[in-house]
Amino acid sequence: MKYLLLPALIALSTSAALAQTTPTTDPALAVPPPAAPAPPAAPAPGPLTTYGFVDGYYGYDFDHANGNNRQSFLYSHGRQNEFTINQALIGLRYDDGKVRGALGLHAGTYVSANYANEDPVLQHVYEAYAGFRPFAKAWLDMGIFGSHIGFESAISKDNWTLTRSIMAENSPYYESGARLTYEVGPKLTLAGLVLNGWQNIRETNQAKALGTQLQWKPSDKVLINSSTFYGNEQPSAEAVRRRYFHDFYITYAATRRTNLALVFDVGKQQGVASEKYDTWHAASAFVKYKLADKLSATLRGEYYYAERGVLIQSIKPEATDADFRVAGGSLNLDYAPADNVVFRVEGRYLNGINGVFARSDNASNESYGNLTTSIAISF
């Protein structure tokens, strides 16, 4: 019996040894390979960032006989039949959650036209301010910053249309003063401002202007803005003419492809006699439609009326000055080959009264048309 048992034990031990050294094909029993080393974590963004923007353009005015300058009340993309730069901007911003500030410098035809009355040392300052949180959800900033008024900004790439509406061209792009912003909640923000004046960096008199802004976003599709301005914008040697102004706009994302915006401005300024006020009002409507992933179109209609040409033609009109009235529309096509680049083409037509579009060869001309194209990049 023991002679039979010995071969059996040898065979059993050999099978066990083979079972311990033969690799298994059962995934559930396989030993996983060593894990690959984890990639190094991306560094947290610092509080200091840089930014830049360049907007190169070419414009052509139809039946134009006034040289290379466009209409005197158009400040952005204001040259025609000329390849040039509307705005080239470079800057720094700092924000650590408790302290913030910015410094941006720019140049271009927009700067030459819109900052012509500023001190030459300050003409190329796009923004320069410092601020801090005096308490939770509030910011107090002081210096030069973008205007609290209007649907359209100085950065053309961020606007729905290439050129600005007349109402945007003739309300502040920038301001100088102190601004207190309070974030009531994720849907409501309030701001109060004390300013040197209506789009001026240097003070022109001893008075200060006041401004307010309310932005309310009741839903992801709707944004409502209300901005006001009050001040005296006459030089120190001139009689006081108080100016009251209100800007209102609403944007609505109607569908995944369609966005709508309505903008309305109204202003009053004391006239020659203190009891008489000159009034101006303007409106524009925008329909933006996404044609494809990288292609969109925007249709704009607008009008502008100023009693005796107040503000748009003179900050102190006489009682005999003619009214300013212009209406028109534009069509914009945008192609964005990348997120930070946009190629734009826009056709625009305006019609006015009282020779507002007078040409050297036609003093009573009432119509004006142009074509503008641009490539803009932000970085």
C-alpha positions as CSV (number, residue, x, y, z in Angstrom):
1,M,0.0,0.0,0.0
2,K,2.8,2.4,0.9
3,Y,4.4,1.7,-2.5
4,L,1.1,2.9,-4.2
5,L,0.8,6.0,-1.9
6,L,4.3,7.4,-2.6
7,P,3.8,8.0,-6.3
8,A,0.4,9.6,-5.7
9,L,2.0,12.1,-3.2
10,I,4.8,13.0,-5.7
11,A,2.2,13.6,-8.5
12,L,0.1,15.8,-6.2
13,S,3.0,17.9,-5.1
14,T,4.2,18.4,-8.7
15,S,0.7,19.6,-9.7
16,A,0.6,22.1,-6.9
17,A,4.0,23.5,-7.8
18,L,2.9,23.9,-11.5
19,A,-0.4,25.6,-10.4
20,Q,1.6,28.2,-8.4
21,T,3.9,29.1,-11.3
22,T,1.6,29.0,-14.3
23,P,0.1,32.4,-15.1
24,T,-3.7,32.6,-14.9
25,T,-5.9,33.8,-17.8
26,D,-8.8,34.8,-15.5
27,P,-9.0,38.6,-15.4
28,A,-10.7,38.4,-12.0
29,L,-7.7,36.7,-10.6
30,A,-5.0,38.6,-12.4
31,V,-2.7,40.9,-10.5
32,P,-3.1,44.5,-11.9
33,P,0.0,46.1,-13.3
34,P,1.6,48.9,-11.3
35,A,-0.4,52.2,-11.6
36,A,1.2,54.8,-13.8
37,P,2.5,57.8,-11.9
38,A,-0.1,60.6,-11.7
39,P,0.7,63.7,-13.8
40,P,1.8,66.7,-11.8
41,A,-1.1,68.9,-10.8
42,A,-1.6,72.1,-12.8
43,P,-0.5,75.2,-10.9
44,A,-3.3,77.3,-9.5
45,P,-3.9,80.5,-11.5
46,G,-2.2,83.4,-9.9
47,P,-3.8,86.7,-9.2
48,L,-1.9,88.6,-11.9
49,T,-3.1,88.1,-15.5
50,T,-2.3,89.7,-18.8
51,Y,-4.6,90.6,-21.7
52,G,-4.5,92.0,-25.2
53,F,-6.7,92.9,-28.1
54,V,-6.1,94.0,-31.7
55,D,-8.8,95.2,-34.1
56,G,-7.6,95.8,-37.7
57,Y,-10.1,97.1,-40.2
58,Y,-10.9,98.5,-43.6
59,G,-13.9,100.7,-44.3
60,Y,-15.4,102.1,-47.4
61,D,-18.0,104.8,-47.6
62,F,-20.3,105.0,-50.7
63,D,-20.5,108.3,-52.6
64,H,-18.0,109.8,-50.1
65,A,-16.4,113.2,-50.9
66,N,-15.1,114.2,-47.5
67,G,-11.6,112.6,-47.5
68,N,-10.7,109.6,-45.2
69,N,-12.7,110.7,-42.2
70,R,-16.2,109.3,-41.6
71,Q,-19.0,111.3,-40.0
72,S,-17.9,113.5,-37.1
73,F,-20.2,111.7,-34.6
74,L,-18.7,108.2,-35.4
75,Y,-15.6,107.6,-33.2
76,S,-15.0,103.9,-33.6
77,H,-13.9,102.5,-37.0
78,G,-13.9,106.2,-38.1
79,R,-11.7,106.0,-41.1
80,Q,-12.7,105.0,-44.7
81,N,-10.7,103.7,-47.7
82,E,-7.8,103.0,-45.4
83,F,-6.3,99.8,-43.8
84,T,-5.7,100.7,-40.2
85,I,-6.1,99.7,-36.5
86,N,-9.2,100.7,-34.6
87,Q,-7.7,99.6,-31.3
88,A,-4.6,97.8,-30.2
89,L,-4.7,97.1,-26.4
90,I,-2.3,95.5,-23.9
91,G,-2.8,95.3,-20.2
92,L,-2.4,93.7,-16.7
93,R,-5.0,92.8,-14.2
94,Y,-4.6,91.8,-10.6
95,D,-7.3,90.1,-8.4
96,D,-6.7,88.0,-5.3
97,G,-10.4,88.1,-4.2
98,K,-9.8,90.9,-1.7
99,V,-7.7,93.4,-3.7
100,R,-7.8,94.2,-7.4
101,G,-6.5,96.6,-10.0
102,A,-5.8,97.0,-13.7
103,L,-3.5,98.9,-16.1
104,G,-4.2,98.9,-19.8
105,L,-2.7,101.0,-22.6
106,H,-4.1,101.4,-26.1
107,A,-3.7,103.1,-29.5
108,G,-5.6,103.3,-32.8
109,T,-8.0,105.5,-34.7
110,Y,-10.7,105.0,-32.0
111,V,-8.2,106.4,-29.5
112,S,-7.3,109.4,-31.7
113,A,-11.0,110.3,-32.3
114,N,-12.5,109.5,-28.9
115,Y,-9.7,110.8,-26.6
116,A,-8.9,113.9,-28.6
117,N,-9.9,116.3,-25.8
118,E,-7.9,114.5,-23.1
119,D,-4.4,115.5,-21.9
120,P,-1.9,113.8,-24.3
121,V,-0.3,112.0,-21.3
122,L,-3.7,110.3,-20.6
123,Q,-5.0,109.6,-24.1
124,H,-3.5,106.2,-24.3
125,V,-4.8,104.9,-21.0
126,Y,-7.6,102.4,-21.5
127,E,-8.0,101.6,-17.8
128,A,-6.0,102.3,-14.7
129,Y,-7.7,101.7,-11.3
130,A,-7.1,100.1,-7.9
131,G,-9.7,98.6,-5.6
132,F,-10.5,96.5,-2.6
133,R,-13.4,94.8,-0.8
134,P,-14.6,97.1,2.0
135,F,-16.9,94.3,3.1
136,A,-18.1,91.0,1.7
137,K,-19.7,91.2,-1.7
138,A,-18.6,94.8,-2.4
139,W,-15.8,96.4,-4.3
140,L,-14.6,100.0,-4.1
141,D,-12.5,101.0,-7.1
142,M,-10.9,104.4,-8.0
143,G,-9.2,105.5,-11.2
144,I,-10.1,105.2,-14.9
145,F,-12.4,102.4,-16.0
146,G,-15.0,101.4,-18.5
147,S,-18.3,103.2,-18.6
148,H,-21.3,102.0,-16.6
149,I,-23.5,103.2,-19.4
150,G,-24.6,101.3,-22.5
151,F,-25.0,97.9,-24.2
152,E,-21.9,98.3,-26.4
153,S,-18.3,98.6,-25.2
154,A,-14.9,99.8,-26.7
155,I,-13.9,96.1,-27.3
156,S,-15.5,95.5,-30.7
157,K,-15.1,91.7,-30.5
158,D,-17.5,91.6,-27.6
159,N,-20.2,93.6,-29.3
160,W,-23.0,92.0,-31.5
161,T,-22.1,94.3,-34.4
162,L,-18.8,95.5,-35.8
163,T,-19.5,99.3,-35.7
164,R,-21.3,100.9,-32.7
165,S,-24.8,102.4,-32.9
166,I,-25.0,106.2,-32.9
167,M,-26.4,106.1,-29.3
168,A,-23.3,104.1,-28.2
169,E,-20.9,106.4,-30.0
170,N,-22.4,109.4,-28.2
171,S,-22.5,108.1,-24.7
172,P,-19.5,107.4,-22.5
173,Y,-17.0,104.7,-23.3
174,Y,-14.9,105.4,-20.3
175,E,-15.1,107.2,-16.9
176,S,-12.8,108.6,-14.2
177,G,-13.8,108.5,-10.6
178,A,-14.8,106.2,-7.7
179,R,-17.1,103.2,-8.1
180,L,-18.8,101.2,-5.4
181,T,-20.2,97.8,-6.6
182,Y,-22.4,95.6,-4.4
183,E,-23.3,92.1,-5.3
184,V,-26.7,91.7,-3.8
185,G,-26.9,88.1,-5.1
186,P,-26.1,86.0,-8.1
187,K,-28.9,87.7,-10.0
188,L,-28.6,91.3,-8.9
189,T,-25.7,93.8,-8.8
190,L,-25.9,97.5,-7.8
191,A,-23.3,100.2,-8.4
192,G,-22.9,103.9,-7.4
193,L,-20.4,106.3,-8.9
194,V,-18.8,109.7,-8.3
195,L,-17.2,110.9,-11.5
196,N,-15.2,113.7,-13.0
197,G,-17.8,113.9,-15.7
198,W,-19.3,112.6,-18.9
199,Q,-16.5,110.7,-20.5
200,N,-13.6,112.8,-19.4
201,I,-10.5,111.8,-17.5
202,R,-9.4,115.3,-16.5
203,E,-11.9,117.5,-14.7
204,T,-13.4,120.4,-16.8
205,N,-15.0,122.3,-13.9
206,Q,-15.3,122.1,-10.1
207,A,-18.4,120.0,-10.1
208,K,-18.7,116.2,-9.8
209,A,-21.1,113.9,-11.6
210,L,-23.1,111.0,-10.1
211,G,-24.1,107.7,-11.6
212,T,-25.9,104.5,-10.8
213,Q,-26.3,101.1,-12.3
214,L,-28.6,98.2,-11.7
215,Q,-28.1,94.8,-13.4
216,W,-30.7,92.1,-12.9
217,K,-30.6,88.6,-14.4
218,P,-34.0,87.0,-13.4
219,S,-33.1,83.9,-15.5
220,D,-30.4,82.4,-17.6
221,K,-32.0,83.9,-20.7
222,V,-32.7,87.5,-19.6
223,L,-30.5,90.4,-18.5
224,I,-31.9,93.8,-17.6
225,N,-29.8,96.9,-17.1
226,S,-30.6,100.4,-15.9
227,S,-27.9,103.1,-15.7
228,T,-28.2,106.8,-14.9
229,F,-26.0,109.9,-15.0
230,Y,-26.4,113.4,-13.4
231,G,-24.0,116.3,-13.7
232,N,-23.0,119.7,-15.1
233,E,-20.7,119.3,-18.0
234,Q,-20.0,122.9,-18.9
235,P,-16.6,124.5,-18.5
236,S,-16.0,126.5,-15.3
237,A,-16.5,129.9,-17.1
238,E,-19.9,128.8,-18.6
239,A,-23.3,128.9,-17.0
240,V,-24.4,125.7,-15.3
241,R,-26.4,123.3,-17.6
242,R,-27.4,120.2,-15.6
243,R,-27.6,117.0,-17.6
244,Y,-29.9,114.1,-16.7
245,F,-29.5,110.8,-18.6
246,H,-30.9,107.3,-18.4
247,D,-29.8,104.2,-20.3
248,F,-31.9,101.0,-20.4
249,Y,-31.4,97.7,-22.2
250,I,-32.7,94.2,-22.0
251,T,-31.2,91.0,-23.7
252,Y,-33.1,87.8,-24.2
253,A,-31.8,84.4,-25.4
254,A,-34.9,83.4,-27.3
255,T,-33.6,80.1,-28.6
256,R,-30.3,78.2,-28.8
257,R,-29.5,80.1,-31.9
258,T,-31.4,83.4,-31.5
259,N,-30.6,86.4,-29.2
260,L,-32.5,89.6,-29.0
261,A,-31.6,93.0,-27.5
262,L,-33.5,96.3,-27.0
263,V,-31.8,99.5,-26.0
264,F,-33.3,102.9,-25.1
265,D,-31.6,106.2,-24.0
266,V,-33.1,109.4,-23.0
267,G,-31.4,112.6,-21.8
268,K,-32.1,116.2,-20.9
269,Q,-29.9,119.2,-20.5
270,Q,-30.7,122.7,-19.4
271,G,-30.8,125.0,-22.4
272,V,-30.1,128.7,-22.9
273,A,-32.7,129.6,-20.4
274,S,-32.5,127.6,-17.2
275,E,-36.2,126.7,-17.3
276,K,-35.9,125.2,-20.8
277,Y,-34.4,121.7,-21.3
278,D,-33.1,120.3,-24.6
279,T,-34.0,116.6,-25.0
280,W,-32.4,113.7,-26.9
281,H,-33.5,110.1,-27.1
282,A,-32.3,107.1,-29.1
283,A,-33.1,103.4,-29.5
284,S,-31.7,100.4,-31.2
285,A,-32.9,96.8,-31.6
286,F,-30.6,93.8,-32.3
287,V,-31.4,90.3,-33.6
288,K,-28.4,87.9,-33.5
289,Y,-28.8,84.5,-35.2
290,K,-26.3,81.6,-35.2
291,L,-26.1,80.3,-38.7
292,A,-23.5,77.6,-38.0
293,D,-21.0,76.7,-35.3
294,K,-18.6,79.4,-36.4
295,L,-20.9,81.7,-38.4
296,S,-23.5,84.2,-37.1
297,A,-25.4,87.2,-38.4
298,T,-26.8,90.3,-36.6
299,L,-29.4,92.7,-37.9
300,R,-29.6,96.1,-36.2
301,G,-32.2,98.9,-36.5
302,E,-31.6,102.3,-34.8
303,Y,-32.6,105.9,-34.5
304,Y,-31.3,109.0,-32.8
305,Y,-33.0,112.4,-32.2
306,A,-31.5,115.4,-30.5
307,E,-33.3,118.6,-30.0
308,R,-31.2,121.4,-31.5
309,G,-28.4,118.9,-31.8
310,V,-27.8,118.9,-28.1
311,L,-24.7,116.8,-27.1
312,I,-24.2,115.1,-30.4
313,Q,-23.3,118.4,-32.2
314,S,-22.9,120.9,-29.4
315,I,-22.8,120.7,-25.6
316,K,-24.4,124.2,-25.4
317,P,-26.7,124.6,-28.5
318,E,-28.5,127.8,-29.3
319,A,-32.2,128.1,-29.6
320,T,-32.0,128.5,-33.3
321,D,-29.8,125.4,-34.0
322,A,-31.4,122.7,-36.1
323,D,-32.6,119.4,-34.7
324,F,-30.6,116.2,-35.3
325,R,-32.6,113.2,-36.5
326,V,-31.1,110.0,-38.1
327,A,-32.4,106.5,-38.6
328,G,-31.1,103.4,-40.3
329,G,-29.9,99.8,-40.1
330,S,-27.1,97.4,-40.6
331,L,-26.4,93.7,-41.3
332,N,-23.4,92.0,-39.7
333,L,-21.8,88.7,-40.7
334,D,-19.3,87.1,-38.3
335,Y,-16.9,84.2,-38.8
336,A,-15.0,82.9,-35.8
337,P,-12.3,80.4,-36.9
338,A,-11.2,80.2,-33.2
339,D,-12.6,81.3,-29.9
340,N,-10.4,84.3,-29.7
341,V,-10.6,85.5,-33.3
342,V,-13.4,86.9,-35.4
343,F,-13.6,88.0,-39.0
344,R,-16.5,90.5,-39.5
345,V,-18.2,92.2,-42.5
346,E,-20.9,94.8,-42.0
347,G,-23.0,96.9,-44.3
348,R,-24.8,100.0,-42.9
349,Y,-27.2,102.6,-44.2
350,L,-28.4,105.8,-42.4
351,N,-30.8,108.5,-43.4
352,G,-31.0,112.0,-41.8
353,I,-32.4,115.5,-42.1
354,N,-31.1,119.0,-42.2
355,G,-28.0,118.1,-44.2
356,V,-26.5,116.0,-41.4
357,F,-24.7,113.9,-44.1
358,A,-23.6,116.9,-46.1
359,R,-20.8,116.3,-48.6
360,S,-18.4,118.7,-50.2
361,D,-20.3,118.2,-53.4
362,N,-23.8,117.9,-52.0
363,A,-24.7,120.2,-49.0
364,S,-28.3,118.8,-48.7
365,N,-27.3,115.1,-48.8
366,E,-29.6,113.0,-46.5
367,S,-28.3,109.5,-46.9
368,Y,-25.1,107.7,-45.9
369,G,-23.9,104.1,-46.5
370,N,-20.7,102.2,-45.7
371,L,-19.1,98.8,-45.7
372,T,-16.7,97.8,-42.9
373,T,-14.6,94.7,-42.5
374,S,-12.4,93.7,-39.5
375,I,-10.3,90.9,-38.1
376,A,-10.0,91.1,-34.3
377,I,-8.1,88.9,-31.9
378,S,-8.0,88.8,-28.1
379,F,-5.3,87.1,-26.0
